[in-house]
Amino acid sequence: MFKRATIIGDGAMGSVCGMLLCSNGVTTTLWGYDAAQLARFAAAGENTKFLPGYPLPAALRFEADDAKALKEAQLLVSAVPCQFVRSVWQRLKPNVPPGVPIVSVTKGIENKTLLRPTEILQEALGTNRDYAALSGPTIADELMRGLPATATAACRDQSLAERIQETFTTPMFRVYTNMDLAGVELAGAMKNVIAIAAGCIDGIGAGDNAKAALIARGLAEISRLGQAMGAHESTFAGLSGLGDLVTTCISPKGRNRSFGEQIGRGMTAQEAIQSTHSVIEGVTTCQSVVQLAARYHVEMPITEAVFAVVSGKLHVKEAIVGLMSRSLKAE
């Protein structure tokens, strides 16, 4: 078990990780790029921007100075939105302790490079350390309320996965291990795209039958691309696959589902983005997934439809008609 950890990123998931680690007696520091914002969180004792109303542990330390935040960490937690992972860690690189492992809780695929979060970290920081991912059905609001939840610690090094498992597991947060790092990260990224589609279905009132079909066929798309990229089929039936997909598609707290619902109710994608201060990972991720599908020659009609909708090329109803009128085939 790690005794000292630093979390990079002061969003909702960074705060959740701070709560979990502190509850296990881990000396934990939360770093944010905006010193003034971090100071407000520290003064209020809560994340007033992303998780207002939920007190953070008194033991959680807030530190905006790069060197001070990273100096004594035994484990680093990357909780930065995917499209900012590279720039943040390039900034921090001079102060990152050598050899300290990094566990990513980021869900997404970088535009242009089409890299997963741990691949971005490896490019930014080098190969002289181990990288892992912690992913699963983890709605931040429910975790802060102490409701039961589960996740997967994925790493090619089983011993590191087990240390992360032990460090994060609490009486109400159970962590499993998985050595399929690629599968866990791909599932976590792609489910956000399907969640946007689920929100669109809610927004136009297409019904539960349509939503169930979307989840089932969406999982088939995710699994097809994941396996083409070398992931294990079983990963997509697990917590970081089906589990995370279901939660994200049904929870009213899910950012991507809520974003899709606003589009289904008539907002443009830009209007829906401007209505929230949270990062909607599925919006940028769907572009990357469409490109990956083309690269690996994998058919992903739902993902392509979502990309067309968020790009303003199709209305939601047109996208549904297009999906329903595709050539008949076996499941």
C-alpha positions in Angstrom: 0.0 0.0 0.0 1.2 3.5 -0.9 1.5 5.9 2.0 2.0 9.2 0.2 0.1 10.3 -2.9 -0.3 13.4 -5.0 -3.3 13.9 -7.3 -2.8 16.0 -10.4 -6.1 17.7 -11.3 -8.7 19.4 -9.0 -11.8 18.4 -10.9 -14.6 16.1 -9.5 -12.6 12.8 -9.9 -9.5 14.3 -8.4 -11.5 15.3 -5.4 -13.1 11.9 -5.1 -9.6 10.3 -5.2 -8.6 12.6 -2.5 -11.5 11.5 -0.3 -10.8 7.8 -0.9 -7.1 8.1 -0.2 -7.5 10.2 2.9 -10.1 7.8 4.3 -7.4 5.0 4.0 -4.8 7.1 5.9 -2.8 8.0 2.8 -1.1 11.3 3.1 -2.6 13.1 0.1 -1.9 16.3 -1.8 -4.2 17.8 -4.4 -2.5 19.9 -7.1 -4.4 22.3 -9.4 -3.1 24.5 -12.2 -5.2 27.5 -11.0 -3.8 28.6 -7.6 -6.6 30.9 -6.8 -9.2 28.2 -7.5 -7.3 25.8 -5.3 -7.2 28.3 -2.5 -11.0 28.7 -2.7 -11.4 25.0 -2.4 -9.0 24.9 0.6 -10.8 27.7 2.3 -14.3 26.3 1.8 -13.2 22.7 2.6 -15.0 21.5 -0.5 -14.7 21.6 -4.3 -17.0 24.5 -4.8 -16.9 24.4 -8.6 -17.3 20.7 -9.4 -18.7 19.0 -6.3 -20.4 21.8 -4.2 -21.9 20.7 -0.9 -19.6 17.7 -0.3 -17.0 18.3 2.3 -13.5 17.2 1.6 -11.3 15.5 4.2 -9.6 17.9 6.6 -6.4 15.8 6.0 -6.4 16.6 2.3 -3.6 19.0 1.4 -3.9 21.6 -1.4 -0.8 22.7 -3.2 -0.4 24.8 -6.3 3.4 24.8 -6.3 4.7 22.1 -8.7 7.8 21.2 -6.7 6.2 21.1 -3.3 3.2 19.1 -4.5 5.3 16.4 -6.1 8.3 16.2 -3.9 7.5 13.3 -1.5 4.9 11.4 -3.5 5.1 7.6 -3.7 2.2 7.4 -6.1 0.9 10.0 -8.6 -2.7 10.1 -9.7 -3.4 11.7 -13.1 -7.0 13.2 -12.9 -6.6 15.7 -15.8 -9.1 15.8 -18.8 -7.6 13.8 -21.7 -6.9 16.7 -24.1 -4.9 18.5 -21.4 -2.9 15.5 -20.1 0.1 16.1 -22.3 0.5 19.9 -21.6 0.0 19.5 -17.8 2.5 16.7 -17.4 5.0 18.4 -19.7 4.8 21.3 -17.3 5.3 19.1 -14.3 8.0 16.9 -15.8 11.0 18.7 -14.2 9.5 18.0 -10.7 8.2 14.5 -11.2 10.2 12.1 -8.9 12.0 9.5 -10.9 10.5 6.0 -10.9 7.3 6.9 -9.1 4.3 5.1 -10.7 1.4 7.0 -12.1 -2.2 5.8 -12.1 -4.6 7.5 -14.5 -8.3 8.1 -13.8 -8.7 10.0 -17.1 -11.2 8.7 -19.7 -10.6 9.7 -23.3 -8.4 9.4 -26.4 -6.2 12.3 -27.5 -7.1 14.0 -30.7 -4.6 13.8 -33.5 -2.3 11.3 -31.8 -5.2 8.8 -31.0 -3.3 7.8 -27.8 -4.8 6.5 -24.6 -4.1 8.5 -21.4 -1.3 6.2 -20.2 0.3 6.3 -23.7 0.2 10.1 -23.5 1.9 10.0 -20.1 4.6 7.6 -21.4 5.3 10.0 -24.3 5.5 13.0 -22.0 7.5 11.4 -19.1 9.3 8.5 -20.6 9.4 4.7 -20.0 11.4 4.7 -16.8 8.3 4.3 -14.6 5.1 2.2 -14.5 1.7 3.4 -15.6 -1.8 2.1 -14.6 -5.4 3.0 -14.9 -8.2 3.1 -12.4 -11.6 2.9 -14.1 -15.2 1.7 -13.7 -18.7 2.9 -13.0 -17.7 5.8 -10.7 -20.1 8.7 -10.7 -18.4 11.2 -8.5 -21.5 12.4 -6.7 -22.4 8.9 -5.5 -18.8 8.2 -4.3 -18.8 11.4 -2.3 -22.1 10.3 -0.7 -20.4 7.1 0.4 -22.6 4.8 -1.8 -21.2 1.4 -2.7 -19.1 1.4 -5.9 -16.5 -0.7 -7.7 -13.6 -0.1 -10.1 -10.7 -1.8 -11.9 -7.0 -1.1 -11.3 -5.4 -2.1 -14.6 -1.7 -2.5 -15.2 0.6 -4.8 -17.0 2.5 -5.2 -13.7 0.2 -7.3 -11.5 2.0 -6.4 -8.3 1.5 -2.6 -9.0 -2.2 -3.3 -9.8 -2.5 -5.0 -6.4 -0.8 -2.1 -4.6 -3.2 0.4 -6.2 -6.1 -1.9 -5.4 -5.0 -2.0 -1.7 -4.4 1.8 -1.6 -7.9 2.7 -3.0 -10.2 0.0 -1.6 -12.4 1.2 1.2 -15.5 -0.4 2.9 -17.7 1.2 0.2 -15.3 1.2 -2.7 -14.2 -2.2 -4.0 -11.3 -2.4 -6.5 -10.5 -5.3 -8.7 -7.3 -5.9 -10.7 -6.9 -6.4 -14.5 -3.8 -6.7 -16.6 -5.6 -5.5 -19.8 -4.6 -1.9 -19.6 -5.5 -1.1 -23.2 -8.9 -2.7 -22.9 -9.8 -0.8 -19.6 -8.7 2.5 -21.0 -10.5 2.0 -24.4 -13.7 1.0 -22.7 -13.6 4.0 -20.4 -13.1 6.3 -23.3 -15.6 4.9 -25.8 -18.5 4.6 -23.3 -18.7 8.4 -23.2 -19.6 8.5 -26.9 -22.4 5.9 -26.4 -23.6 7.9 -23.4 -24.1 11.0 -25.6 -26.3 8.9 -27.8 -28.2 7.6 -24.8 -28.8 11.2 -23.7 -30.1 12.1 -27.2 -32.6 9.2 -26.9 -33.8 10.6 -23.5 -34.0 14.1 -24.9 -36.3 13.2 -27.8 -38.3 10.7 -25.8 -37.4 7.7 -27.9 -38.1 5.3 -25.0 -36.4 2.5 -23.0 -36.5 -0.1 -25.8 -34.3 2.2 -27.9 -32.0 2.9 -25.0 -31.6 -0.8 -24.3 -30.8 -1.5 -27.9 -28.3 1.4 -27.9 -26.4 0.0 -24.9 -26.3 -3.5 -26.3 -25.2 -2.4 -29.8 -22.9 0.3 -28.4 -21.1 -2.3 -26.3 -20.7 -4.4 -29.5 -19.0 -1.5 -31.2 -16.7 -0.8 -28.3 -15.7 -4.5 -28.1 -15.1 -4.8 -31.8 -12.7 -1.9 -31.9 -11.0 -2.8 -28.6 -10.3 -6.4 -29.8 -9.0 -5.0 -33.1 -6.5 -2.9 -31.1 -5.4 -5.9 -29.0 -7.6 -5.7 -26.0 -9.2 -8.8 -24.4 -12.9 -9.6 -25.1 -13.6 -10.3 -21.5 -12.7 -6.8 -20.4 -15.7 -5.3 -22.2 -18.1 -7.5 -20.2 -16.6 -6.4 -16.9 -16.8 -3.3 -14.6 -14.8 -1.0 -16.9 -16.7 -2.1 -19.9 -20.4 -3.0 -19.5 -20.5 -1.7 -15.9 -19.2 1.8 -16.8 -21.3 1.9 -19.9 -24.6 1.2 -18.1 -23.9 3.8 -15.4 -22.9 6.5 -17.8 -26.0 5.9 -20.0 -28.6 5.9 -17.2 -27.3 8.2 -14.5 -28.8 11.7 -14.4 -25.4 12.8 -13.0 -23.5 11.6 -16.1 -22.0 14.7 -17.9 -22.0 13.0 -21.3 -25.6 11.6 -21.1 -26.8 15.0 -19.9 -25.0 16.7 -22.7 -26.7 14.4 -25.2 -30.1 15.0 -23.6 -29.8 18.7 -24.1 -29.0 18.1 -27.8 -32.1 15.8 -28.0 -34.2 18.6 -26.5 -33.1 21.0 -29.3 -29.8 22.7 -28.2 -26.9 22.7 -30.6 -23.7 21.0 -29.4 -22.0 24.3 -28.9 -24.9 25.6 -26.8 -24.9 22.4 -24.7 -21.1 22.7 -24.1 -21.5 26.4 -23.0 -24.2 25.5 -20.5 -21.8 23.5 -18.3 -18.4 24.2 -16.7 -17.4 20.5 -16.9 -15.4 18.9 -19.7 -17.6 16.6 -21.9 -15.0 14.0 -22.8 -17.2 12.2 -25.3 -17.4 15.2 -27.6 -13.6 15.2 -28.4 -13.3 11.4 -28.0 -15.9 10.6 -30.7 -13.7 12.3 -33.3 -10.7 10.1 -32.2 -12.8 6.9 -32.1 -14.1 7.5 -35.7 -10.5 7.9 -36.8 -9.4 4.7 -35.0 -12.4 2.8 -36.5 -11.2 3.8 -40.0 -7.6 2.9 -39.2 -8.6 -0.6 -37.9 -11.4 -1.1 -40.5 -14.0 -1.6 -37.8 -17.7 -0.7 -38.4 -19.0 1.7 -35.7 -22.3 3.2 -37.0 -23.4 4.6 -33.6 -20.2 6.4 -33.0 -20.2 7.8 -36.5 -23.8 9.0 -35.9 -22.8 10.7 -32.7 -19.9 12.4 -34.4 -22.2 13.7 -37.1 -24.7 15.0 -34.6 -22.1 16.8 -32.4 -20.5 18.2 -35.6 -23.8 19.7 -36.6 -24.0 17.6 -39.8 -27.1 15.6 -38.7 -30.1 16.2 -36.5 -30.7 13.5 -33.8 -33.9 12.3 -35.5 -32.0 12.0 -38.9 -29.3 10.0 -37.1 -31.8 7.6 -35.6 -33.5 7.1 -39.0 -30.2 6.4 -40.5 -29.3 3.8 -37.9 -32.7 2.1 -38.1 -32.6 1.9 -41.9 -29.3 0.2 -42.2 -29.1 -3.1 -44.1 -30.6 -6.0 -42.2 -28.0 -8.4 -40.7 -27.4 -11.1 -38.1 -26.6 -9.9 -34.6 
